[in-house]
C-alpha cells in the first residue's frame, strides 16, 4: 500500500521547507552523549533546550523523530548552521540514498527498511543524517527504528564504539541498517520458496498476487540498495577529516551492500521465473484440457455423421427395414471409435 505524500509547490524557491511525507503525530528529541568513561541519555521537549546541553568534549548523537514539526527542524538547522538545502532535503522524504559534502559537515540519506509480517510487505522510511565534528544528527519520520543494538552497545560500553567519535557512530548506524536488509531478504527468500512449492505442486490463481507482492518488495529493496552502494563507495574515498578514520569499516559495509544486491537480483530472477513457470503450467493444463476435448469431439464427428444419416425421415431407406440394421450400425460406430482411438495412440496424439 502506497503512503499518502504531499509535494512542494512547483516553482517554490530553493530551501523552501515543506514536509512531503504522510501525516504523523509523534515528536521526540533524544540525545545521547558519551566518551570512554561517560554516558548520558536524555529527552528534550523543545529544540531550543538543546544548545545549553551540548558538550564539545563528548560525542553527541541527536535523534529527532517527527519531521512534520517543520519549525523544530528549522530551529535545529539554525542552531547547527545547516544549509537551507539540507533542511529541504530532510523534509523531502522521497530522496534516494545520497552523500553531500558541505565542507564543515556531511549530509547523508539512507533508507531504513522494515518487514510487515501481517501484510508481507517491505516498508521504507527515509533516515537523514548530518555528521559534524563531534555531533551526529539523525532525522526520522516516525517512532521505531533498527538502531536499538547500537544504543545497547553505547549503554553497556561494548566494543570500541565509546572510544571513537561520530564517524564510527555513523558507521555503526549504516552497518545496522544494511544488516537489517539481510533479515528482510530472509523473509522474502522464505516467501519465494513457499511460492515455488505452491507453483510446482498446485499452480492456482491465488499464487499470482503473492508473487507480485514479492516482486514489489524486491523492487523496493533494490531501489534502496543500489544508490546506497554509491554512497558507501563515496564514503570510502571521502577525503574529509570527518570520516577519514573509518574508511576500512565503511568498505566492510560496502561489501555487505554488494552481497545484498546479489541476493536481491537472484530473488528477482527467481520471482520472475516462478511467474513464467505459473503461466507455463496454466498454459500446459489448458492445452491438456483442449487436447481431451478435441479428441472427444473428433471421435463423435463420424458417429454423429452416421447417426444423422439414419436419423433422416426418408421413406425409402433400405437399411431401415433390415432386421439387424440397428445393432449393425451400433457395432459400426463402436468399431469406428475404437479404430480412431487406436490410430490416435499409434500417432502418439494420446
C-alpha positions as CSV (number, residue, x, y, z in Angstrom):
1,X,0.0,0.0,0.0
2,X,1.4,3.4,-1.1
3,X,1.7,6.0,1.6
4,X,0.0,9.3,1.0
5,X,2.5,12.1,0.5
6,X,2.5,15.7,-0.5
7,X,4.8,17.6,-2.8
8,X,6.4,21.0,-2.7
9,X,4.6,23.6,-4.8
10,X,6.1,23.8,-8.3
11,X,8.2,27.0,-8.7
12,X,9.0,27.3,-4.9
13,X,12.4,28.9,-4.2
14,X,15.3,26.7,-3.2
15,X,15.3,26.0,0.5
16,X,11.5,26.1,0.9
17,X,10.7,23.9,3.9
18,X,7.8,21.6,3.2
19,X,7.3,18.2,4.7
20,X,6.4,15.8,1.9
21,X,5.7,12.7,4.0
22,X,2.4,11.3,5.4
23,X,1.0,13.0,8.5
24,X,2.2,11.7,11.8
25,X,1.6,12.7,15.4
26,X,4.9,11.7,17.1
27,X,7.6,14.1,18.1
28,X,10.6,13.0,20.0
29,X,14.0,14.5,20.6
30,X,16.5,12.3,22.3
31,X,20.2,13.0,23.0
32,X,23.0,10.5,23.8
33,X,26.4,11.9,24.9
34,X,29.4,9.7,25.6
35,X,33.1,9.1,25.7
36,X,35.1,6.2,27.1
37,X,34.1,6.9,30.7
38,X,30.9,9.0,30.4
39,X,27.4,8.2,29.2
40,X,24.3,10.4,29.2
41,X,20.9,9.8,27.7
42,X,18.0,12.2,27.9
43,X,15.0,13.5,26.1
44,X,14.0,17.1,25.4
45,X,10.7,18.6,24.7
46,X,12.0,21.6,22.8
47,X,14.9,22.0,20.4
48,X,15.8,25.4,22.0
49,X,16.8,23.5,25.2
50,X,19.5,21.6,23.3
51,X,22.0,24.4,23.0
52,X,22.7,24.5,26.7
53,X,23.2,20.7,26.9
54,X,25.8,20.4,24.1
55,X,29.3,19.5,25.3
56,X,32.2,19.6,22.8
57,X,34.2,17.2,24.9
58,X,31.6,14.4,24.4
59,X,30.4,12.7,21.2
60,X,26.8,13.6,20.8
61,X,24.1,11.7,18.9
62,X,20.9,13.7,18.4
63,X,17.9,11.8,17.1
64,X,14.8,13.7,16.1
65,X,11.5,11.9,15.3
66,X,8.7,13.8,13.7
67,X,9.5,15.7,10.5
68,X,6.1,17.2,10.4
69,X,7.4,19.7,13.0
70,X,9.0,22.0,10.4
71,X,9.6,24.6,13.0
72,X,11.7,22.2,15.1
73,X,13.7,21.2,12.0
74,X,14.3,24.8,11.2
75,X,15.4,25.7,14.7
76,X,17.8,22.7,14.9
77,X,19.2,23.7,11.5
78,X,19.8,27.2,12.7
79,X,21.5,26.0,15.8
80,X,23.9,23.7,13.9
81,X,24.3,26.1,11.0
82,X,22.9,23.7,8.4
83,X,22.4,24.9,4.8
84,X,18.7,25.5,3.8
85,X,19.1,23.0,1.0
86,X,20.0,20.4,3.6
87,X,16.8,21.1,5.6
88,X,14.8,21.0,2.4
89,X,16.2,17.5,1.6
90,X,15.5,16.3,5.2
91,X,11.8,17.2,4.8
92,X,11.6,15.9,1.3
93,X,11.2,12.2,2.2
94,X,11.3,10.8,-1.4
95,X,15.1,11.3,-1.7
96,X,17.3,8.5,-3.0
97,X,20.3,7.5,-0.8
98,X,23.0,10.1,-1.3
99,X,26.0,11.8,0.2
100,X,26.7,15.6,0.1
101,X,29.8,17.3,1.4
102,X,29.1,20.8,2.9
103,X,32.8,21.3,4.0
104,X,32.0,21.6,7.7
105,X,29.5,18.7,7.7
106,X,28.4,15.7,5.7
107,X,24.8,15.1,4.8
108,X,23.6,11.6,4.1
109,X,20.3,9.9,3.2
110,X,19.6,6.3,4.0
111,X,16.5,4.1,3.5
112,X,15.6,2.1,6.7
113,X,13.5,-0.9,5.7
114,X,11.3,-3.0,7.9
115,X,9.1,-6.0,7.2
116,X,5.4,-6.1,8.0
117,X,4.7,-9.7,8.7
118,X,0.9,-9.3,8.6
119,X,0.8,-7.7,5.2
120,X,4.0,-9.4,4.0
121,X,5.3,-6.0,2.6
122,X,8.5,-4.1,3.0
123,X,8.1,-0.6,4.5
124,X,10.6,2.1,3.7
125,X,11.5,5.1,5.8
126,X,14.0,7.8,5.0
127,X,16.6,8.5,7.6
128,X,18.7,11.6,7.1
129,X,22.0,12.1,8.9
130,X,24.2,15.1,9.5
131,X,27.7,14.4,10.5
132,X,29.7,17.2,12.2
133,X,32.9,17.2,14.2
134,X,31.5,15.9,17.4
135,X,27.8,15.7,16.6
136,X,25.7,13.2,14.6
137,X,22.1,14.1,14.0
138,X,19.6,11.6,12.7
139,X,16.1,12.6,11.4
140,X,13.3,10.0,11.3
141,X,9.7,10.3,10.1
142,X,8.2,8.2,12.9
143,X,9.0,6.2,16.0
144,X,10.6,2.8,15.7
145,X,13.9,2.0,14.1
146,X,16.6,-0.6,13.8
147,X,19.2,1.4,15.9
148,X,18.5,-0.3,19.2
149,X,21.5,-2.6,19.0
150,X,23.7,0.5,18.6
151,X,22.1,2.1,21.6
152,X,22.6,-1.0,23.6
153,X,26.3,-1.1,22.8
154,X,26.6,2.5,23.9
155,X,24.8,1.9,27.2
156,X,26.8,-1.2,28.0
157,X,30.1,0.2,26.7
158,X,30.5,-2.9,24.5
159,X,33.2,-2.9,21.9
160,X,35.1,0.2,20.8
161,X,32.2,2.4,20.0
162,X,32.6,4.6,23.1
163,X,36.3,5.2,22.4
164,X,35.7,6.5,18.9
165,X,33.9,9.6,17.6
166,X,30.9,10.4,15.4
167,X,32.5,8.9,12.3
168,X,32.4,5.4,14.0
169,X,28.9,6.1,15.2
170,X,27.9,6.8,11.6
171,X,29.5,3.5,10.5
172,X,27.6,1.6,13.3
173,X,24.3,3.1,12.2
174,X,24.9,2.4,8.5
175,X,26.1,-1.1,9.3
176,X,22.9,-1.9,11.3
177,X,20.7,-0.5,8.5
178,X,22.4,-2.8,5.9
179,X,22.4,-5.8,8.3
180,X,18.7,-5.4,8.6
181,X,18.4,-5.8,4.8
182,X,19.6,-9.3,5.3
183,X,16.8,-10.1,7.7
184,X,14.3,-8.8,5.2
185,X,15.9,-10.9,2.5
186,X,15.5,-14.0,4.7
187,X,11.7,-13.3,4.9
188,X,11.5,-12.7,1.1
189,X,13.5,-15.8,0.4
190,X,11.2,-18.0,2.6
191,X,8.2,-16.5,0.9
192,X,9.7,-17.2,-2.5
193,X,10.5,-20.8,-1.6
194,X,6.9,-21.2,-0.3
195,X,5.5,-19.9,-3.6
196,X,7.9,-22.0,-5.6
197,X,6.5,-25.1,-3.9
198,X,2.9,-24.0,-4.5
199,X,3.6,-23.2,-8.1
200,X,5.1,-26.6,-8.7
201,X,2.5,-28.6,-6.8
202,X,-0.7,-26.7,-7.3
203,X,-0.4,-23.7,-9.7
204,X,-3.7,-22.0,-8.6
205,X,-4.6,-18.4,-9.5
206,X,-4.2,-17.5,-5.8
207,X,-0.4,-17.6,-6.2
208,X,-0.3,-14.6,-8.6
209,X,-1.0,-11.9,-6.0
210,X,1.7,-13.0,-3.5
211,X,4.2,-13.3,-6.4
212,X,3.6,-9.7,-7.4
213,X,3.9,-8.7,-3.8
214,X,7.3,-10.4,-3.6
215,X,8.4,-8.7,-6.8
216,X,7.3,-5.3,-5.5
217,X,9.1,-5.8,-2.2
218,X,12.3,-6.7,-4.0
219,X,11.9,-3.6,-6.2
220,X,11.7,-1.5,-3.0
221,X,14.8,-3.2,-1.6
222,X,16.6,-2.7,-4.9
223,X,15.7,1.0,-5.1
224,X,17.2,1.4,-1.6
225,X,20.4,-0.6,-2.0
226,X,21.7,0.3,-5.5
227,X,22.1,4.1,-4.7
228,X,23.4,3.1,-1.2
229,X,26.3,1.3,-2.9
230,X,27.4,4.6,-4.5
231,X,27.1,6.4,-1.1
232,X,29.3,3.9,0.7
233,X,31.8,3.8,-2.1
234,X,32.0,7.6,-1.9
235,X,32.5,7.4,1.9
236,X,35.4,5.1,1.4
237,X,37.0,7.6,-0.9
238,X,36.0,10.7,1.0
239,X,38.9,12.9,1.9
240,X,37.0,14.8,4.6
241,X,38.6,14.5,8.1
242,X,35.1,13.7,9.4
243,X,35.3,10.2,8.1
244,X,38.9,9.6,7.3
245,X,39.4,7.2,10.2
246,X,36.6,4.7,9.3
247,X,37.4,4.0,5.7
248,X,38.2,0.4,6.4
249,X,34.9,-0.1,8.3
250,X,32.9,1.6,5.5
251,X,34.5,-0.8,3.0
252,X,33.1,-3.7,5.1
253,X,29.6,-2.2,4.9
254,X,30.1,-1.7,1.2
255,X,30.9,-5.4,0.8
256,X,27.7,-6.3,2.7
257,X,25.8,-4.0,0.3
258,X,27.2,-5.8,-2.7
259,X,26.1,-9.1,-1.1
260,X,22.6,-7.7,-0.6
261,X,22.5,-6.6,-4.2
262,X,23.5,-10.0,-5.4
263,X,20.8,-11.7,-3.3
264,X,18.2,-9.2,-4.5
265,X,19.0,-9.9,-8.1
266,X,18.9,-13.6,-7.5
267,X,15.5,-13.4,-5.8
268,X,14.1,-11.2,-8.5
269,X,15.2,-13.7,-11.2
270,X,13.5,-16.5,-9.1
271,X,10.3,-14.5,-8.7
272,X,10.2,-13.7,-12.5
273,X,10.9,-17.4,-13.2
274,X,8.1,-18.5,-10.9
275,X,5.7,-16.2,-12.6
276,X,6.8,-17.7,-16.0
277,X,6.5,-21.2,-14.6
278,X,3.0,-20.5,-13.3
279,X,1.9,-19.1,-16.7
280,X,3.5,-22.2,-18.4
281,X,1.8,-24.6,-16.0
282,X,-1.6,-22.9,-16.7
283,X,-1.0,-23.0,-20.4
284,X,0.0,-26.7,-20.3
285,X,-3.0,-27.5,-18.2
286,X,-5.2,-25.7,-20.7
287,X,-3.5,-27.5,-23.6
288,X,-4.2,-30.8,-21.9
289,X,-7.9,-29.9,-21.4
290,X,-8.2,-28.7,-25.0
291,X,-6.5,-31.9,-26.2
292,X,-9.0,-34.1,-24.4
293,X,-12.0,-32.1,-25.6
294,X,-10.6,-32.1,-29.2
295,X,-10.2,-35.9,-29.1
296,X,-13.8,-36.3,-27.8
297,X,-15.2,-34.0,-30.4
298,X,-13.2,-35.8,-33.2
299,X,-14.4,-39.2,-32.0
300,X,-18.0,-38.1,-32.1
301,X,-17.8,-36.4,-35.5
302,X,-18.1,-39.6,-37.6
303,X,-20.6,-41.1,-35.1
304,X,-22.7,-38.0,-35.4
305,X,-22.5,-38.3,-39.1
306,X,-23.8,-41.9,-39.1
307,X,-26.5,-41.1,-36.6
308,X,-27.5,-38.1,-38.7
309,X,-27.9,-40.2,-41.9
310,X,-30.1,-42.8,-40.2
311,X,-32.0,-40.1,-38.4
312,X,-33.4,-38.7,-41.6
313,X,-37.1,-39.4,-42.3
314,X,-36.9,-40.5,-45.9
315,X,-39.4,-43.2,-46.8
316,X,-37.2,-45.3,-48.9
317,X,-34.1,-46.2,-46.9
318,X,-33.5,-50.0,-47.3
319,X,-31.4,-50.2,-44.1
320,X,-34.4,-49.2,-42.0
321,X,-36.1,-52.5,-42.9
322,X,-33.2,-54.7,-42.0
323,X,-33.6,-57.0,-39.1
324,X,-30.1,-56.4,-37.8
325,X,-29.7,-52.9,-39.0
326,X,-29.8,-51.2,-35.6
327,X,-27.2,-53.4,-33.9
328,X,-25.1,-53.3,-37.1
329,X,-24.9,-49.5,-37.0
330,X,-24.1,-49.6,-33.3
331,X,-21.3,-52.1,-34.0
332,X,-20.0,-49.9,-36.8
333,X,-20.0,-46.8,-34.6
334,X,-18.2,-48.7,-31.8
335,X,-15.6,-50.2,-34.2
336,X,-15.1,-46.8,-35.7
337,X,-14.5,-45.2,-32.3
338,X,-12.1,-47.9,-31.2
339,X,-10.3,-47.7,-34.5
340,X,-9.8,-43.9,-34.2
341,X,-8.5,-44.3,-30.7
342,X,-6.0,-46.9,-31.8
343,X,-4.9,-44.6,-34.7
344,X,-4.5,-41.6,-32.3
345,X,-2.5,-43.8,-30.0
346,X,-0.3,-45.0,-32.8
347,X,0.3,-41.4,-33.9
348,X,1.2,-40.6,-30.2
349,X,-1.5,-37.9,-30.1
350,X,-2.7,-39.5,-26.8
